[in-house]
Amino acid sequence: MKQTVSFTPFDLSVLVNSKIGALRDEKLEDINFAEAWLNQIFNQSLEQASHKKKSCEVCSSQPDCELHHIAGRKHDFRTLTACKQCHTELTESQKTWDARWYKYNQPENIRLAFFLLGLHDILLLKTKKTANSIYEELAKSFRQEIATLLTRDPRGQT
């Protein structure tokens, strides 16, 4: 004989709300981790930027880690540790950026745009590697600022 499960409206409410609470806690934990990680990247000193971590900051693998310059070496000193595969993907993506990426001595707005583009690409790759949509949402949130910075006249004229 098949047994049926029945819930009272109160039981359903408790069940649904406990699931929502658990999801909220999980997302908040993910957001807090992303915030701490990104702040560590933003606030890097020149000395910190030259030290590799023990594992890839994108996919968490450990072999063959390298330092990846987020905006490109000529535009910013800040780095993150990436395995060879992630580093290759990120570098290949940089090669598709605005042509000014290849040139030295860019105005500050362009260098900032390249840093944000680098973060954008890192976050999208981290989404792909971890299946955590928080990183994709963060990446998408930078797009308008990137476009604005790339089109801003460095003399303050638009």
C-alpha positions in Angstrom: 0.0 0.0 0.0 1.4 3.4 -1.0 1.7 5.9 1.7 0.9 9.5 1.0 2.5 12.4 2.8 0.3 15.2 3.9 1.3 18.6 5.2 -0.8 21.1 7.0 -0.6 24.6 5.8 1.6 25.4 8.8 4.0 22.6 7.9 4.2 23.8 4.4 4.9 27.3 5.5 7.7 26.2 7.8 9.2 24.0 5.1 9.1 26.7 2.4 10.4 29.4 4.7 13.2 27.1 6.0 14.3 26.4 2.4 14.2 30.2 1.6 16.3 30.9 4.7 18.8 28.2 3.8 19.1 29.6 0.2 19.5 33.2 1.6 22.2 32.0 3.9 24.0 30.2 1.1 23.8 33.2 -1.2 24.9 35.6 1.5 27.9 33.4 2.2 28.8 33.4 -1.5 28.4 37.2 -1.7 30.6 37.6 1.4 33.3 35.4 0.0 33.2 37.2 -3.4 33.4 40.6 -1.6 36.4 39.6 0.5 38.1 38.0 -2.6 37.5 41.1 -4.8 38.6 43.5 -2.0 41.8 41.5 -1.6 42.4 41.9 -5.4 41.6 45.7 -5.3 43.8 46.4 -2.3 46.9 44.5 -3.4 50.2 46.1 -2.9 52.9 45.9 -5.5 54.7 43.3 -3.3 51.5 41.2 -2.9 50.9 41.2 -6.6 54.2 39.4 -7.2 53.4 36.4 -5.0 51.6 33.4 -6.4 49.0 31.6 -4.2 49.0 27.8 -3.9 45.9 27.3 -6.1 44.1 28.9 -9.0 41.8 31.7 -7.8 39.4 30.9 -10.6 38.9 27.1 -10.5 40.9 26.1 -7.4 43.2 23.7 -9.2 46.7 23.5 -7.9 49.1 22.5 -10.7 51.0 24.9 -12.9 49.8 28.2 -11.4 50.9 31.5 -12.9 50.3 35.2 -12.2 47.8 36.8 -14.4 47.8 40.6 -14.8 44.1 41.5 -14.5 44.3 44.6 -16.8 47.4 43.5 -18.6 50.9 44.1 -17.4 51.2 47.5 -19.1 48.1 48.9 -17.5 48.1 47.8 -13.9 50.3 45.8 -11.5 47.5 43.8 -9.8 47.4 40.1 -10.4 45.6 36.9 -9.5 46.9 33.4 -9.4 45.6 31.3 -12.3 46.3 27.7 -13.4 47.8 27.5 -16.9 44.4 26.7 -18.5 42.6 29.6 -16.8 45.5 31.9 -17.5 45.4 31.0 -21.2 41.6 31.7 -21.4 41.9 35.0 -19.6 44.9 36.1 -21.8 43.1 35.1 -25.0 40.1 37.1 -23.9 42.3 40.2 -23.3 43.5 40.0 -26.9 40.0 40.7 -28.0 39.6 43.9 -26.0 39.7 47.4 -27.4 42.8 48.0 -29.6 44.1 50.5 -27.0 44.9 47.5 -24.8 48.0 46.9 -26.9 49.4 50.4 -26.3 51.3 51.7 -23.3 50.7 55.0 -21.4 46.9 55.0 -21.7 44.8 57.6 -19.8 43.5 56.6 -16.4 39.9 56.0 -17.6 41.2 53.5 -20.2 43.4 51.7 -17.7 40.4 51.5 -15.2 38.2 50.2 -18.0 40.8 47.5 -18.7 41.0 46.6 -15.0 37.2 46.2 -14.9 37.2 44.2 -18.2 39.8 41.9 -16.6 37.6 41.5 -13.5 34.6 40.9 -15.8 36.4 38.1 -17.7 37.7 36.6 -14.4 34.2 36.6 -12.9 32.6 35.0 -16.0 35.3 32.3 -16.1 34.8 31.7 -12.4 31.1 31.3 -13.1 31.9 28.8 -15.8 34.3 26.8 -13.5 32.3 26.9 -10.3 28.7 27.1 -11.6 28.0 29.9 -9.1 25.9 32.6 -10.8 26.9 35.2 -8.2 30.1 35.9 -10.2 28.2 36.3 -13.5 25.8 38.8 -11.9 28.8 40.8 -10.6 30.5 40.6 -14.0 27.4 41.9 -15.8 27.1 44.8 -13.2 30.4 46.2 -14.5 29.4 46.5 -18.2 27.9 50.0 -18.1 30.9 51.4 -16.2 33.3 49.7 -18.6 31.5 51.2 -21.7 31.5 54.7 -20.0 35.2 54.6 -19.2 36.1 53.4 -22.7 34.2 56.3 -24.3 35.1 59.1 -21.9 37.4 61.8 -23.1 40.4 61.8 -20.8 40.3 65.6 -20.8 36.8 65.4 -19.1 34.9 66.1 -22.3 32.3 63.6 -23.6 
